[in-house]
Amino acid sequence: MRCSFCNKRIPEGTGTMYVKASGKIFYFCSSKCEKNMLKLKRKPTKVEWAQKGVKK
């Protein structure tokens, strides 16, 4: 399974699963990824430390 924000592999038995009211499921490897996506509403392509981020 991979993190919905940074695309990092999540080891079995770790991480967090978040289910929206619409039924969409998000998996997060850390609270850092969870907060950036849900609370701060950041896009993973605009964050350099995320694997989905754009390298400059």
Secondary structure, DSSP 4 states (H G I P E B T S, - for coil): -B-TTT-PBPPTT-SEEEE-TTS-EEEESSHHHHIIIIIS---GGG-TTSTTSPP-
